[in-house]
Amino acid sequence: MSNTTVKPEQGSKLSLRAGKLPKGATWMVAIGSIIVAIVLGMLMTGGFNIPLIALLAGVLNFIVLYAWSRTVEGKRKATDRVATTLVTSSFVIALIPLISLLWMTLVRGGPVILESPTVLSRTMEGMKGIYDQDYVAGEGELLGGFYHSIIGTVLITLAACIISIPIGVFTAIYLVEYAGRNTLGKAITFLVDVMTGIPSIVAGLFAFALFGTFLTLVDPGGIGSAKMGISAAVALSVLMVPIVVRNTEEILRLVPMDLREATYALGVPKWKTIVRIVLPTAISGILSGITIAIARVIGETAPIMVTAGFARNLNWDLFGGWMSTLPTFIYDSQMRPTSPGVAAAASSDRAWAAALVLIVLVMVLNLIARLLAKYLAPKGAR
Amino acid sequence: MKLTRFAPAAAVAAVGALTLSACGGGSATGESQENTGGEEQQQEELSGTLTGIGASSQKAAMDAWIADFGSVQPNVQVQYSPDGSGAGREQFLAGNAQFAGSDAALDEEELETAKDVCGPDGAFEYPVYISPIAVAFNLEGVDSVNMSPELIAKVFKGEVTTWNDQAIADENPDVELPDTPITPVHRSDESGTTENFVDYLSQAAGDVWDAEVSGDWPSDYGGEASQGTDGVVQTVSDTDGAIGYADASAVGELGTVAVGVGEEYVEYSPEAAAAVVDASEVAEGRGEGDLAFDLARDTTESGTYPIVLVSYHLVCSTYGDQNTVDMVKAWQNFVISEEGQQSAAESAGSAPISEDLRGQITEIIDMIQVAE
């Protein structure tokens, strides 16, 4: 500050009259580097090597942009541009697996569903390898399907939601509205944190052991029948509850204290404040929290294998018999095809189609949650 | 007011539920799986559920058996969880399953445990699934090569490195062998196929093959590693001069090795694979109804193919009630029947068991009864 040797006019000259890169320079450099990278990559390997080209393009982009900006705009702007590019490329890198996954599933599963839409409405009951061999040899249609797995996924997830949403939301309400900083609240928060870290297979074993123990009390040989939809639902709710609690708690804490105080001032009891003011205000956040929790558990494979087995037939009964869900169906088809060897491609086709259906199912759930959030939100917040 | 807010959500849920329940068929073919009314179905109709846990090697055959059993006894539901042989034996001995599939017979300790679960006669076990393992190679212009067990061991050990090596040429005087280098391909994952193949090598070529027998490939011996049966077949198909081992049903168009047995060389075939089980001795010191074979992989008997994977079914000697006994009998009789074995052969590429073995197993199944 006290240093007077810096002449003010020099500073103003730097900031106002320094050169500027033309508008859209970032894009020009990016596209230019990609083209150069493609040419270079093809010269180096003689083929179209995407990872190498991407790496080359990224490095080129950095060097060219920094050098150009440094010479025209000066050091500060150049650093700024580099930081911007870093952030953007991180975003692109994070997108790569997502897009590649969606693309793969669409390309492998899409044609299967379009060509043999019956996979959506048939089960694996009565399915055997010889049908798959006919299909792969081009002599028959693709038989079998995963209707039973779609039903299983929906039923088990629904049951898991019915169990865990009330527990999760009420726990969160207790933590935010009632517990304050008391010991019980801290204990619950700690336990919820611990629960978040439970590996999913442990949840599955827990649910199986729980039902096994109870059923053995009723019938000594009954442990075998502990494999059923409801034990899978319990296993999933063990995984869901902590997520629902965490998300709901965060959202409820965001509801302004003023709103609560305003209702208290009008003489509204606490429970009514929570039901009519706090929850509606937070509803859209709570619903997205629940959707995240559902999306997290709907793709679980390990706990379902332990608790619900591998069913081949359609089973609507959550309380008796094995059930199949889409993830276990995919796993089973891919790892142990109906017909090993060349005709395993048929099982693989069904698995990809099931993967696509699972992704679409999660997207539809997300969409429903968005719509619900929109319609249930209080008028002012729309 | 409240109603209008919830109405769209309810409508969406209702439409979703209707769509889901409206479009469902019940079976793989879209036709209902009623009793097709064949003349031979004189058996009484049973109903109930049978649960099996065990070897994943049997999965494809099990799919075929369950599918076809559905037309014999439409009201008996058979479910099978391919958790692995070890898990299958464990769960079966804990009484969680009515039958188990296992790539290995019960050991002494397990036989004792079986008496607690299955009654004084313990468990019955017998082979139901015989799968030949082919040694397949990819060499332009050559469809079949003769190899003695010692030679196979040397090739997979990396001691014989080119196809025109003198050792190979000596056994194949009529085949013109190129000087392509040999690339041995093995499974990278733990598998029953590896275990049976390595067991064969150590029994039939013990002088050359000194590695321990396990489901993992001995890491000292090098070679190319591939994931799963399909991976091995793929790698062999893609590499000129490669040789690998895989379920015979999976090798497709690749050339296969005729394996040296005694004085002759045997190509794999279902009959030859089933024959090796008949040439083997039943393990001694086991109870009645226990057909655990000591596979004679070093047999010199003519017409046997010794590289096979044999998988067993384990059932109890007694069950709690008549219905379960009837269901287990019907199910197991179907599995070993000519029809059942043929169906598995078509779908899973296994080798049907011989008539002789079927006779022995039928006697064992007849001994299953209600616990006193």
HADDOCK unambig.tbl for C-alpha pairs under 7 A between the chains (distance, minus, plus):
assign (segid A and resid 121 and name CA) (segid B and resid 23 and name CA) 5.70 0.50 0.50
assign (segid A and resid 121 and name CA) (segid B and resid 24 and name CA) 4.62 0.50 0.50
assign (segid A and resid 121 and name CA) (segid B and resid 25 and name CA) 5.41 0.50 0.50
assign (segid A and resid 122 and name CA) (segid B and resid 24 and name CA) 6.48 0.50 0.50
assign (segid A and resid 122 and name CA) (segid B and resid 25 and name CA) 5.14 0.50 0.50
assign (segid A and resid 122 and name CA) (segid B and resid 26 and name CA) 6.10 0.50 0.50
assign (segid A and resid 122 and name CA) (segid B and resid 27 and name CA) 5.48 0.50 0.50
assign (segid A and resid 122 and name CA) (segid B and resid 28 and name CA) 5.29 0.50 0.50
assign (segid A and resid 122 and name CA) (segid B and resid 30 and name CA) 6.07 0.50 0.50
assign (segid A and resid 123 and name CA) (segid B and resid 26 and name CA) 6.04 0.50 0.50
assign (segid A and resid 123 and name CA) (segid B and resid 27 and name CA) 4.85 0.50 0.50
assign (segid A and resid 123 and name CA) (segid B and resid 28 and name CA) 4.98 0.50 0.50
assign (segid A and resid 124 and name CA) (segid B and resid 27 and name CA) 6.14 0.50 0.50
assign (segid A and resid 124 and name CA) (segid B and resid 28 and name CA) 4.91 0.50 0.50
assign (segid A and resid 125 and name CA) (segid B and resid 27 and name CA) 4.76 0.50 0.50
assign (segid A and resid 125 and name CA) (segid B and resid 28 and name CA) 5.36 0.50 0.50
assign (segid A and resid 125 and name CA) (segid B and resid 67 and name CA) 6.59 0.50 0.50
assign (segid A and resid 126 and name CA) (segid B and resid 27 and name CA) 6.30 0.50 0.50
assign (segid A and resid 126 and name CA) (segid B and resid 28 and name CA) 5.75 0.50 0.50
assign (segid A and resid 126 and name CA) (segid B and resid 66 and name CA) 6.91 0.50 0.50
assign (segid A and resid 126 and name CA) (segid B and resid 67 and name CA) 3.74 0.50 0.50
assign (segid A and resid 126 and name CA) (segid B and resid 68 and name CA) 6.78 0.50 0.50
assign (segid A and resid 126 and name CA) (segid B and resid 70 and name CA) 6.77 0.50 0.50
assign (segid A and resid 127 and name CA) (segid B and resid 28 and name CA) 5.39 0.50 0.50
assign (segid A and resid 127 and name CA) (segid B and resid 63 and name CA) 6.66 0.50 0.50
assign (segid A and resid 127 and name CA) (segid B and resid 64 and name CA) 6.93 0.50 0.50
assign (segid A and resid 127 and name CA) (segid B and resid 67 and name CA) 5.65 0.50 0.50
assign (segid A and resid 128 and name CA) (segid B and resid 63 and name CA) 5.43 0.50 0.50
assign (segid A and resid 128 and name CA) (segid B and resid 64 and name CA) 4.47 0.50 0.50
assign (segid A and resid 128 and name CA) (segid B and resid 67 and name CA) 6.24 0.50 0.50
assign (segid A and resid 128 and name CA) (segid B and resid 347 and name CA) 6.36 0.50 0.50
assign (segid A and resid 129 and name CA) (segid B and resid 60 and name CA) 6.66 0.50 0.50
assign (segid A and resid 129 and name CA) (segid B and resid 64 and name CA) 6.51 0.50 0.50
assign (segid A and resid 129 and name CA) (segid B and resid 347 and name CA) 4.05 0.50 0.50
assign (segid A and resid 129 and name CA) (segid B and resid 348 and name CA) 6.47 0.50 0.50
assign (segid A and resid 130 and name CA) (segid B and resid 346 and name CA) 6.03 0.50 0.50
assign (segid A and resid 130 and name CA) (segid B and resid 347 and name CA) 4.57 0.50 0.50
assign (segid A and resid 143 and name CA) (segid B and resid 28 and name CA) 5.62 0.50 0.50
assign (segid A and resid 143 and name CA) (segid B and resid 29 and name CA) 5.70 0.50 0.50
assign (segid A and resid 144 and name CA) (segid B and resid 28 and name CA) 3.79 0.50 0.50
assign (segid A and resid 144 and name CA) (segid B and resid 29 and name CA) 6.27 0.50 0.50
assign (segid A and resid 145 and name CA) (segid B and resid 28 and name CA) 6.39 0.50 0.50
assign (segid A and resid 147 and name CA) (segid B and resid 24 and name CA) 6.49 0.50 0.50
assign (segid A and resid 221 and name CA) (segid B and resid 95 and name CA) 6.82 0.50 0.50
assign (segid A and resid 223 and name CA) (segid B and resid 96 and name CA) 6.14 0.50 0.50
assign (segid A and resid 224 and name CA) (segid B and resid 96 and name CA) 4.25 0.50 0.50
assign (segid A and resid 224 and name CA) (segid B and resid 97 and name CA) 6.42 0.50 0.50
assign (segid A and resid 309 and name CA) (segid B and resid 81 and name CA) 6.24 0.50 0.50
assign (segid A and resid 310 and name CA) (segid B and resid 81 and name CA) 5.88 0.50 0.50
assign (segid A and resid 311 and name CA) (segid B and resid 79 and name CA) 6.76 0.50 0.50
assign (segid A and resid 314 and name CA) (segid B and resid 26 and name CA) 6.51 0.50 0.50
assign (segid A and resid 336 and name CA) (segid B and resid 59 and name CA) 6.71 0.50 0.50
assign (segid A and resid 337 and name CA) (segid B and resid 60 and name CA) 6.73 0.50 0.50
assign (segid A and resid 338 and name CA) (segid B and resid 60 and name CA) 4.85 0.50 0.50
assign (segid A and resid 338 and name CA) (segid B and resid 63 and name CA) 6.57 0.50 0.50
assign (segid A and resid 339 and name CA) (segid B and resid 60 and name CA) 5.62 0.50 0.50
assign (segid A and resid 339 and name CA) (segid B and resid 347 and name CA) 5.78 0.50 0.50
assign (segid A and resid 339 and name CA) (segid B and resid 348 and name CA) 5.64 0.50 0.50
assign (segid A and resid 340 and name CA) (segid B and resid 60 and name CA) 6.92 0.50 0.50
assign (segid A and resid 340 and name CA) (segid B and resid 250 and name CA) 6.46 0.50 0.50
assign (segid A and resid 340 and name CA) (segid B and resid 348 and name CA) 6.41 0.50 0.50
assign (segid A and resid 341 and name CA) (segid B and resid 230 and name CA) 6.21 0.50 0.50
assign (segid A and resid 341 and name CA) (segid B and resid 249 and name CA) 6.09 0.50 0.50
assign (segid A and resid 341 and name CA) (segid B and resid 250 and name CA) 3.70 0.50 0.50
assign (segid A and resid 342 and name CA) (segid B and resid 250 and name CA) 6.03 0.50 0.50
assign (segid A and resid 372 and name CA) (segid B and resid 9 and name CA) 6.38 0.50 0.50
assign (segid A and resid 375 and name CA) (segid B and resid 5 and name CA) 6.20 0.50 0.50
assign (segid A and resid 376 and name CA) (segid B and resid 5 and name CA) 6.32 0.50 0.50
